[in-house]
Amino acid sequence: MKSYIEMSPDELNNELKTLREEYHHFQEMELQLDMSRGKPCREQLDLSMGMMDVLYSDADLSSEDGTDVRNYGILTGIYEAKRLIGAMMENNPDNIIIYGNSSLNVMYDTVARAFTHGIMGNTPWCRLKKVKFLCPSPGYDRHFAITEYFGIEMIPVPMSPTGPDMDMVEKLVSEDEAVKGIWCVPKYSNPQGYSYSDETVKRFARLHPKARDFRIFWDNAYGIHHLYDDDQDVLIEILEECKHAGNPDMVYKFSSTSKITFPGSGIAALATSPNNLEDIMQQLKNQTIGHDKVNQLRHVRFFKNIEGMREHMRKHADIIRPKFEMLEETFETELGGLGIGDWTKPKGGYFISFETLPGCAKAVVDKVKKGGVVMTGAGSTWPYKKDPNDSNIRIAPTYPPLEDLKVAAKLFTLCVKIVSIEKILEEKA
């Protein structure tokens, strides 16, 4: 089939009539499907049910140093948990703090601490006239929600398959003291599934920020979330690279087991330099006496070591890989060659990024919703939910069962076709 762009108005109208009839059949099905968030499906959650059995009423609830994990204490987490998560994050356990279940909570706290008390003796952000953050876009909507909540000015930075536009990042960071941070999802990014190239990571490490309290918020949420055993993205370790470049304090690196075990009761972690750790501890010791050490011990006893965690993630991949592949095949079959959409083909992570013709994303998502499938709102992947081209749609394949996802994929491609034809006809009128 030739591209819609090349079709005559008569051809497009005939095609549109057929597509609208097909869409009407979908509406008659009264679907109620949800693929709005990147949540693990039930089968993925079932993989971790063995965690419920590793600790029991007669179990030894002592950490390896003899601490009773049921009690107060161990502010930064039990060491065996640091060792396990350190292996996952590729960082020294001594440079890690183990928190509660949510890395997003840790990121929020980190921004809040900078606002109220400043970073390493610098002026608290709340006393400054202007605070700015760089936001690689499309990006993670919940990152942007944090900075928007604090009234921080967000500056979109274009993304490419190798990472953010580093020419722009270097210029803004070096020239503007109000630029205090940048959000990064460096591996299997949300929503494109891109991984930063070696050169991108090295350029991050060699930044020369004008603000002494500039920090890279490095959210390595998908560090071991590969789809394939034999084709995986590899990321240079940012803290080590920054240390070599003479910028040891420039990075806060976040991670969690939220999409490894149970999102509602995983463990989160922050890895950073000794200087940053000392600064953070001044606040943390006033915030809590310690996080859930029973849960930390549960994770250690369940996985035992990093190899146990990697084997666990292979099982996750076996469940979700067919969903990604089915979507990619459906997009190619239904939309390939029509000239009305492009999509990413990630090797890991939780999302596929779809680009419609300019001005079509909101209409597509709205039409899909009226057909019975809820998706992430168009524009959500941009700061202030304002996609300048109205073209990006984040697709979250993991949660729905495969058979439901097949129906949703068919409906989605149908809506892309209808909205695209309507847009083309409008422009040709």
C-alpha positions in Angstrom: 0.0 0.0 0.0 1.4 3.4 -0.9 1.9 6.2 1.6 -1.1 8.2 2.7 0.8 11.3 1.9 0.9 10.3 -1.8 -2.8 9.3 -2.0 -5.4 11.6 -3.7 -8.3 13.0 -1.7 -10.7 10.5 -3.3 -8.4 7.6 -2.3 -8.1 8.9 1.2 -11.8 9.4 1.6 -12.5 5.8 0.4 -9.9 4.5 2.9 -11.4 6.6 5.7 -14.9 5.2 5.1 -13.6 1.7 5.5 -11.6 2.5 8.6 -14.5 4.3 10.3 -16.7 1.2 9.8 -14.0 -1.0 11.4 -13.7 1.5 14.3 -17.4 1.3 14.8 -17.1 -2.5 15.3 -14.5 -1.9 18.0 -16.8 0.4 19.8 -19.5 -2.3 19.8 -17.1 -4.6 21.6 -17.3 -2.3 24.7 -13.7 -2.8 25.6 -12.3 -1.8 29.0 -8.5 -2.1 28.7 -5.9 -0.1 30.5 -2.3 0.5 29.3 -1.8 3.9 30.7 1.1 3.1 33.1 4.2 0.9 32.9 3.1 -1.6 35.5 4.2 -5.2 35.8 1.5 -7.7 35.0 0.2 -10.3 37.4 2.5 -13.0 36.0 5.5 -10.8 36.7 4.4 -10.2 40.3 3.9 -13.9 40.8 7.6 -14.4 40.1 8.4 -12.8 43.4 5.9 -14.7 45.6 8.7 -16.8 47.0 9.7 -13.7 48.9 6.8 -14.4 51.2 8.4 -17.7 52.3 12.0 -16.7 52.9 11.1 -15.0 56.2 8.7 -16.8 58.6 7.9 -16.6 62.4 10.8 -18.9 63.4 13.3 -17.4 61.0 16.6 -15.8 62.1 15.9 -12.1 61.6 19.5 -11.0 62.2 21.6 -9.3 59.6 25.1 -10.7 59.0 26.6 -8.3 61.6 24.1 -9.6 64.2 21.7 -6.7 64.1 18.1 -7.6 64.8 16.3 -6.2 61.7 13.0 -6.0 63.5 14.3 -3.1 65.7 15.4 0.5 65.2 18.7 1.5 63.6 21.0 1.0 60.6 20.1 4.4 59.0 21.6 3.7 55.6 20.5 0.0 55.3 21.9 -3.4 56.3 25.2 -4.1 54.5 24.1 -7.2 52.7 21.4 -5.2 51.1 23.9 -2.5 50.1 26.1 -5.3 48.6 23.2 -6.7 46.6 21.9 -3.4 45.3 25.5 -2.2 44.8 26.1 -5.1 42.4 22.8 -4.2 40.6 23.8 -0.5 40.4 27.5 -1.3 39.7 28.5 0.8 42.7 30.5 0.4 45.9 28.2 -0.6 48.7 29.9 1.9 50.9 28.6 4.7 48.7 24.9 3.6 48.8 21.9 4.4 51.0 19.0 2.0 51.1 15.6 3.6 51.4 12.0 2.4 51.4 10.1 1.1 48.4 10.1 4.1 46.1 13.1 5.8 44.2 10.6 8.5 43.1 10.2 9.4 46.8 14.0 9.6 47.2 14.2 12.0 44.2 11.4 14.1 45.6 13.2 14.3 49.0 16.5 15.2 47.2 14.8 18.1 45.4 13.0 19.2 48.6 16.3 19.1 50.6 18.0 21.3 48.0 15.1 23.7 48.3 15.0 24.0 52.1 18.6 23.6 53.1 20.7 23.7 50.0 23.4 21.3 48.7 26.7 21.1 50.5 26.6 24.5 52.0 25.2 26.3 48.9 22.2 28.7 49.1 18.9 26.9 49.5 17.0 27.0 46.2 14.0 28.5 47.9 16.0 31.7 48.4 17.0 32.1 44.8 15.1 34.2 42.3 15.1 31.4 39.7 15.8 27.7 39.6 16.0 25.8 36.3 16.2 22.1 35.4 17.0 20.5 32.1 14.5 17.9 31.0 15.4 15.5 28.1 12.2 15.2 26.2 10.2 13.1 25.6 10.9 11.9 29.1 9.5 10.6 32.4 6.3 12.5 33.4 6.8 11.9 37.1 10.2 13.5 37.0 8.7 16.5 35.5 5.9 16.5 38.0 8.4 16.9 40.9 10.2 19.9 39.4 6.9 21.5 38.4 5.5 21.0 41.9 8.4 23.0 43.3 8.0 25.8 40.8 11.2 25.0 39.0 11.5 26.2 35.4 11.8 23.2 33.1 13.8 23.5 29.9 13.2 20.7 27.3 16.3 19.2 25.8 15.9 17.1 22.6 16.5 13.4 22.8 18.2 11.2 20.2 19.0 7.5 20.2 22.4 8.3 21.8 20.9 10.5 24.6 20.2 14.2 25.2 21.5 16.9 22.9 24.8 17.3 24.7 25.8 20.5 22.8 22.7 22.2 24.4 23.3 20.6 27.8 26.9 21.8 27.9 26.0 25.3 26.8 23.2 25.8 29.3 25.0 24.2 32.2 28.2 26.2 31.7 26.5 29.6 31.1 23.5 29.8 33.5 24.0 29.5 37.2 20.2 29.1 37.7 20.5 25.6 36.0 20.7 23.4 39.0 20.0 19.9 37.6 19.0 17.6 34.8 16.7 14.6 34.8 18.2 11.5 33.2 16.9 8.0 32.5 20.1 6.8 30.9 19.3 3.2 30.1 16.3 2.0 28.2 14.9 5.5 28.7 11.3 6.3 29.4 9.6 6.4 26.9 11.9 5.7 23.9 13.9 2.8 25.3 17.1 4.6 24.3 20.4 4.1 26.1 23.0 6.8 26.4 26.1 6.3 24.3 29.6 6.1 25.8 30.4 9.5 24.4 27.2 11.0 26.0 28.1 9.6 29.4 31.7 10.9 29.1 30.4 14.3 28.1 28.1 14.3 31.2 31.1 13.5 33.4 33.1 16.3 31.9 30.5 19.0 32.3 31.7 22.4 33.7 28.6 23.7 35.5 28.5 27.4 36.4 26.4 26.4 39.5 28.5 24.7 42.2 25.3 22.9 43.4 24.4 21.5 39.9 23.5 17.8 40.1 22.7 15.2 37.5 19.7 13.2 38.7 20.6 9.8 37.1 17.6 7.6 37.4 18.9 4.2 36.3 15.5 2.6 36.7 16.0 -0.1 34.1 19.6 -1.1 34.7 18.9 -4.8 34.5 15.6 -4.8 32.6 16.8 -6.4 29.4 14.4 -8.1 26.9 17.1 -10.2 25.3 20.0 -12.3 26.7 22.1 -11.9 23.6 21.5 -8.3 22.7 21.7 -5.9 25.6 22.7 -2.2 26.0 25.7 -1.6 28.2 26.1 1.7 30.0 29.3 3.4 31.3 29.1 3.8 35.1 28.6 7.5 35.7 30.0 7.9 39.2 33.3 6.4 38.3 33.4 8.4 35.1 32.8 11.6 37.0 35.5 10.7 39.5 38.0 10.3 36.7 36.9 13.6 35.2 37.4 15.5 38.5 33.7 15.9 39.2 33.1 13.3 41.9 30.1 15.1 43.5 28.1 15.9 40.4 25.8 12.9 40.4 22.9 11.5 42.4 22.3 8.0 41.0 18.9 6.4 41.8 17.5 2.9 41.5 15.0 0.5 43.0 13.6 -3.0 42.8 10.1 -1.7 42.0 9.8 -3.5 38.7 12.0 -6.4 39.9 10.0 -7.6 42.9 6.9 -5.8 44.1 6.4 -2.1 43.1 4.5 -1.5 46.3 7.1 -3.0 48.6 10.5 -3.1 46.9 13.6 -1.3 48.1 15.1 1.9 46.6 18.6 3.2 46.7 20.8 6.2 46.1 24.5 6.0 45.2 26.7 9.1 45.2 30.0 10.5 46.4 31.2 10.4 50.0 30.8 14.2 50.2 27.2 14.0 49.0 26.5 11.1 51.4 27.7 13.2 54.3 25.5 16.1 53.2 22.4 13.8 52.8 23.0 12.2 56.2 22.6 15.5 58.0 19.0 15.6 56.8 18.2 11.9 56.8 19.1 11.4 60.5 16.4 13.9 61.3 13.8 12.3 59.0 14.0 8.6 60.1 15.7 6.2 62.4 15.9 3.6 59.6 13.9 2.1 56.8 12.3 -1.3 56.5 15.2 -3.6 57.3 13.0 -6.7 57.4 12.2 -6.0 53.7 15.8 -5.5 53.0 16.7 -8.8 54.5 13.8 -10.5 52.6 15.3 -9.3 49.3 18.7 -10.5 50.2 17.5 -14.0 51.3 15.3 -14.3 48.2 18.0 -13.3 45.6 21.1 -14.3 47.5 23.3 -12.4 45.0 23.3 -10.5 41.7 23.2 -13.7 39.7 20.0 -14.7 41.4 18.6 -11.2 40.5 19.7 -11.6 36.8 18.1 -15.0 36.5 14.9 -13.5 38.0 15.0 -10.8 35.4 15.3 -13.4 32.6 11.9 -14.7 33.7 10.5 -11.2 33.6 11.8 -10.8 30.0 10.2 -14.1 28.9 6.9 -12.7 30.0 7.0 -9.3 28.5 9.2 -9.8 25.4 6.3 -11.4 23.4 4.3 -8.2 24.1 6.9 -5.9 22.8 7.5 -8.1 19.7 3.8 -8.4 19.0 3.4 -4.6 19.1 6.4 -4.0 16.8 5.1 -6.6 14.3 1.6 -5.1 14.4 2.9 -1.6 13.8 5.0 -2.8 10.9 2.1 -4.8 9.4 -0.5 -2.1 9.8 1.5 1.1 9.5 4.7 0.2 7.7 5.1 2.3 4.5 2.1 4.6 5.2 4.3 7.5 6.2 2.1 8.3 9.2 4.1 7.1 12.2 7.5 6.0 13.6 8.2 3.9 16.7 11.2 2.8 18.7 12.3 -0.8 19.1 13.9 -1.0 22.5 16.1 -3.8 23.8 14.8 -3.3 27.3 12.8 -1.2 29.7 9.1 -0.8 29.9 8.0 1.4 27.0 7.7 2.0 23.3 7.7 5.6 22.0 5.4 6.4 19.0 5.6 9.5 16.9 2.5 10.4 14.9 2.2 13.1 12.2 2.5 16.6 13.9 -0.8 17.6 15.5 -2.2 14.1 15.8 -1.2 12.6 19.1 -4.0 14.0 21.3 -6.6 13.1 18.8 -5.2 9.5 18.5 -5.2 8.9 22.3 -8.7 10.4 22.6 -10.0 8.2 19.8 -8.4 5.1 21.3 -10.0 5.9 24.7 -13.4 6.2 23.1 -12.8 2.8 21.6 -12.3 1.3 25.0 -8.5 1.5 25.7 -6.9 4.0 28.1 -3.4 5.1 27.3 -1.0 7.6 28.8 -2.2 11.1 28.0 -0.7 12.7 25.0 1.8 15.4 26.0 2.6 13.7 29.3 6.2 12.9 28.2 7.0 16.7 28.0 7.4 19.3 30.7 4.1 21.0 31.6 2.5 18.3 29.5 3.1 20.5 26.4 4.4 18.5 23.5 5.3 21.3 21.0 4.5 19.0 18.0 1.6 17.1 19.6 3.2 13.9 18.2 4.6 11.7 21.0 2.6 8.9 22.5 4.0 6.6 25.2 3.0 3.0 24.8 3.1 0.7 27.9 2.8 -2.9 26.8 3.6 -4.8 30.1 0.4 -4.8 32.1 -2.4 -6.1 29.8 -2.6 -9.8 28.9 -1.1 -10.6 25.5 -4.5 -11.3 23.9 -5.9 -8.0 25.2 -2.8 -6.2 24.0 -3.3 -7.6 20.5 -6.8 -6.0 20.4 -5.5 -2.8 21.8 -2.7 -2.7 19.2 -5.1 -3.2 16.4 -7.4 -0.4 17.7 -4.4 1.9 18.2 -3.1 1.5 14.6 -6.7 1.9 13.3 -7.0 5.2 15.2 -3.6 6.4 13.9 -4.8 5.7 10.4 -8.1 7.6 10.9 -6.7 10.6 12.6 -3.8 10.8 10.1 -6.1 10.7 7.1 -8.3 13.4 8.6 -5.3 15.6 9.2 -3.9 15.1 5.7 -7.3 15.9 4.2 -7.6 19.0 6.3 -4.2 20.2 5.1 -5.1 19.4 1.5 -8.4 21.2 1.6 
